[in-house]
Amino acid sequence: MTLDIVSTIFIAGAALLSLAAAIGSVRFPDLLSRMHASSKPQLFGLVMVMFAVALQIQQWGPVTTMLVIVLFQLFTVPVAAHMIGRAGYRTKHLRRSMLYRDELDDAVARAQARDVHAREAAEREQAAQAARDKDQETADQSGGSASGEDRTPNDHDEPDTGR
Amino acid sequence: MNGQQGIPLVSVDDGMGLTIALAIGAVFLAAVVIAIVRIVRGPSILDRMIATDAFLATIMCGLGGVAAFSARTDLFPVMLVISMFGFVGAVGVSRYVSRADLRTTSRFRRMERGQGSGTIGTADGYEPSVPELAIELQEARRMDPERAARMETAGTDLDTSSMRVNADPDDVSQGHATPSEGNLDADPAAEAIADSDTQSSDAEHRDDETRGGQS
């Protein structure tokens, strides 16, 4: 009798968590807060239901099956939440005025600054290389044919214009 | 055969137990209906995916409750399959979501009113973050005037910070520094050639042209 009452309380708790998740996903204004609300019954509610089932069916077979389900959720729920949050950030599905601070913004700015620095360095090196080639060519054939002079800088300019 | 493995917690002749079980089932049903409301309304596909996750989790909890109340064990494989489907769906949708899926519901409403074609994924359907901010500002004006004023003063800042996330890297390089002029000045070899050799003035001109096209 006591076990019945305890398992009923567990199942009722899972039901209330599910209801809270649904209400939160309707009432909350933002993607991230909706994610926060709706991820509650996915693990905690399932664990409560598993306890209720284990109290009710006291055999090892169903309990291990239930344990497999809970472990699967335990591994996949963070991955799915991470993917959804990442996609939401990249496609700007979030309200920036609702964030207290955006820690990813600093990282994005830093990465972009690093990219810019790398590109500048590559451009500088490329220009120096082009100048060196041109210098060598003029040293090799001073006053050579104009067509050869024309074609060589073109070859070196091609990667620049392509970008 | 329904995999009965023990004494069921609730039977039909048990009045109070049946009442409690029905009450819990009603709570699960309400949760499912409210999650479906968010699936239908949700402005973007990611909201729908989150609500679908909540929906599937509620279904799983409900199936576990049925299994506990009636002591049957043939519902556990169903729960496993449901959880797998939820994971695969969430990962697939978030993998292939694009900016064209932003606020599809409002686009359909505009299409109902006859403004806009409602096509998804075209340049017509693309909505930059400025209208997003305008909608938010409108909401804030209706709810909280002080916050609206704060947002208006910080509006451009918000907008640029949100624009920077998906901006083209080449655009960012323009905004940050002036690599072209600095490069030409800092390159003494090129200047020396340009001064000495009359033939390479043509090449220098072309160089300027490409750099101008780039910047």
Boltz contact constraints between the chains, C-beta under 6 A:
constraints:
  - contact:
      token1: [A, 4]
      token2: [B, 9]
      max_distance: 6.0
  - contact:
      token1: [A, 7]
      token2: [B, 68]
      max_distance: 6.0
  - contact:
      token1: [A, 11]
      token2: [B, 24]
      max_distance: 6.0
  - contact:
      token1: [A, 11]
      token2: [B, 65]
      max_distance: 6.0
  - contact:
      token1: [A, 11]
      token2: [B, 68]
      max_distance: 6.0
  - contact:
      token1: [A, 12]
      token2: [B, 24]
      max_distance: 6.0
  - contact:
      token1: [A, 14]
      token2: [B, 61]
      max_distance: 6.0
  - contact:
      token1: [A, 15]
      token2: [B, 24]
      max_distance: 6.0
  - contact:
      token1: [A, 15]
      token2: [B, 27]
      max_distance: 6.0
  - contact:
      token1: [A, 15]
      token2: [B, 28]
      max_distance: 6.0
  - contact:
      token1: [A, 18]
      token2: [B, 31]
      max_distance: 6.0
  - contact:
      token1: [A, 18]
      token2: [B, 58]
      max_distance: 6.0
  - contact:
      token1: [A, 18]
      token2: [B, 61]
      max_distance: 6.0
  - contact:
      token1: [A, 19]
      token2: [B, 27]
      max_distance: 6.0
  - contact:
      token1: [A, 19]
      token2: [B, 30]
      max_distance: 6.0
  - contact:
      token1: [A, 19]
      token2: [B, 31]
      max_distance: 6.0
  - contact:
      token1: [A, 21]
      token2: [B, 54]
      max_distance: 6.0
  - contact:
      token1: [A, 22]
      token2: [B, 31]
      max_distance: 6.0
  - contact:
      token1: [A, 22]
      token2: [B, 34]
      max_distance: 6.0
  - contact:
      token1: [A, 22]
      token2: [B, 35]
      max_distance: 6.0
  - contact:
      token1: [A, 22]
      token2: [B, 54]
      max_distance: 6.0
  - contact:
      token1: [A, 23]
      token2: [B, 34]
      max_distance: 6.0
  - contact:
      token1: [A, 25]
      token2: [B, 38]
      max_distance: 6.0
  - contact:
      token1: [A, 25]
      token2: [B, 51]
      max_distance: 6.0
  - contact:
      token1: [A, 25]
      token2: [B, 54]
      max_distance: 6.0
  - contact:
      token1: [A, 26]
      token2: [B, 34]
      max_distance: 6.0
  - contact:
      token1: [A, 26]
      token2: [B, 37]
      max_distance: 6.0
  - contact:
      token1: [A, 26]
      token2: [B, 38]
      max_distance: 6.0
  - contact:
      token1: [A, 31]
      token2: [B, 46]
      max_distance: 6.0
  - contact:
      token1: [A, 34]
      token2: [B, 50]
      max_distance: 6.0
  - contact:
      token1: [A, 35]
      token2: [B, 50]
      max_distance: 6.0
  - contact:
      token1: [A, 38]
      token2: [B, 50]
      max_distance: 6.0
  - contact:
      token1: [A, 38]
      token2: [B, 53]
      max_distance: 6.0
  - contact:
      token1: [A, 38]
      token2: [B, 54]
      max_distance: 6.0
  - contact:
      token1: [A, 41]
      token2: [B, 57]
      max_distance: 6.0
  - contact:
      token1: [A, 41]
      token2: [B, 61]
      max_distance: 6.0
  - contact:
      token1: [A, 42]
      token2: [B, 57]
      max_distance: 6.0
  - contact:
      token1: [A, 45]
      token2: [B, 61]
      max_distance: 6.0
  - contact:
      token1: [A, 49]
      token2: [B, 61]
      max_distance: 6.0
  - contact:
      token1: [A, 49]
      token2: [B, 64]
      max_distance: 6.0
  - contact:
      token1: [A, 52]
      token2: [B, 68]
      max_distance: 6.0
  - contact:
      token1: [A, 53]
      token2: [B, 64]
      max_distance: 6.0
  - contact:
      token1: [A, 53]
      token2: [B, 67]
      max_distance: 6.0
  - contact:
      token1: [A, 53]
      token2: [B, 68]
      max_distance: 6.0
  - contact:
      token1: [A, 56]
      token2: [B, 9]
      max_distance: 6.0
  - contact:
      token1: [A, 56]
      token2: [B, 68]
      max_distance: 6.0
  - contact:
      token1: [A, 57]
      token2: [B, 5]
      max_distance: 6.0
  - contact:
      token1: [A, 57]
      token2: [B, 6]
      max_distance: 6.0
  - contact:
      token1: [A, 57]
      token2: [B, 71]
      max_distance: 6.0
  - contact:
      token1: [A, 62]
      token2: [B, 73]
      max_distance: 6.0
  - contact:
      token1: [A, 65]
      token2: [B, 76]
      max_distance: 6.0
  - contact:
      token1: [A, 69]
      token2: [B, 79]
      max_distance: 6.0
  - contact:
      token1: [A, 69]
      token2: [B, 80]
      max_distance: 6.0
  - contact:
      token1: [A, 72]
      token2: [B, 83]
      max_distance: 6.0
  - contact:
      token1: [A, 73]
      token2: [B, 83]
      max_distance: 6.0
  - contact:
      token1: [A, 76]
      token2: [B, 87]
      max_distance: 6.0
  - contact:
      token1: [A, 80]
      token2: [B, 87]
      max_distance: 6.0
  - contact:
      token1: [A, 80]
      token2: [B, 90]
      max_distance: 6.0
  - contact:
      token1: [A, 80]
      token2: [B, 91]
      max_distance: 6.0
  - contact:
      token1: [A, 83]
      token2: [B, 91]
      max_distance: 6.0
  - contact:
      token1: [A, 83]
      token2: [B, 94]
      max_distance: 6.0
  - contact:
      token1: [A, 84]
      token2: [B, 46]
      max_distance: 6.0
  - contact:
      token1: [A, 84]
      token2: [B, 94]
      max_distance: 6.0
  - contact:
      token1: [A, 87]
      token2: [B, 94]
      max_distance: 6.0
  - contact:
      token1: [A, 87]
      token2: [B, 97]
      max_distance: 6.0
  - contact:
      token1: [A, 88]
      token2: [B, 46]
      max_distance: 6.0
  - contact:
      token1: [A, 91]
      token2: [B, 97]
      max_distance: 6.0
  - contact:
      token1: [A, 91]
      token2: [B, 99]
      max_distance: 6.0
  - contact:
      token1: [A, 92]
      token2: [B, 129]
      max_distance: 6.0
  - contact:
      token1: [A, 92]
      token2: [B, 162]
      max_distance: 6.0
  - contact:
      token1: [A, 93]
      token2: [B, 44]
      max_distance: 6.0
  - contact:
      token1: [A, 93]
      token2: [B, 46]
      max_distance: 6.0
  - contact:
      token1: [A, 96]
      token2: [B, 158]
      max_distance: 6.0
  - contact:
      token1: [A, 96]
      token2: [B, 162]
      max_distance: 6.0
  - contact:
      token1: [A, 97]
      token2: [B, 151]
      max_distance: 6.0
  - contact:
      token1: [A, 112]
      token2: [B, 172]
      max_distance: 6.0
  - contact:
      token1: [A, 115]
      token2: [B, 169]
      max_distance: 6.0
  - contact:
      token1: [A, 116]
      token2: [B, 173]
      max_distance: 6.0
  - contact:
      token1: [A, 116]
      token2: [B, 176]
      max_distance: 6.0
  - contact:
      token1: [A, 119]
      token2: [B, 173]
      max_distance: 6.0
  - contact:
      token1: [A, 120]
      token2: [B, 179]
      max_distance: 6.0
  - contact:
      token1: [A, 123]
      token2: [B, 179]
      max_distance: 6.0
  - contact:
      token1: [A, 124]
      token2: [B, 183]
      max_distance: 6.0
  - contact:
      token1: [A, 127]
      token2: [B, 183]
      max_distance: 6.0
  - contact:
      token1: [A, 127]
      token2: [B, 187]
      max_distance: 6.0
  - contact:
      token1: [A, 131]
      token2: [B, 189]
      max_distance: 6.0
  - contact:
      token1: [A, 131]
      token2: [B, 190]
      max_distance: 6.0
  - contact:
      token1: [A, 135]
      token2: [B, 189]
      max_distance: 6.0
  - contact:
      token1: [A, 149]
      token2: [B, 199]
      max_distance: 6.0
  - contact:
      token1: [A, 153]
      token2: [B, 203]
      max_distance: 6.0
  - contact:
      token1: [A, 157]
      token2: [B, 210]
      max_distance: 6.0
  - contact:
      token1: [A, 160]
      token2: [B, 210]
      max_distance: 6.0
  - contact:
      token1: [A, 161]
      token2: [B, 210]
      max_distance: 6.0
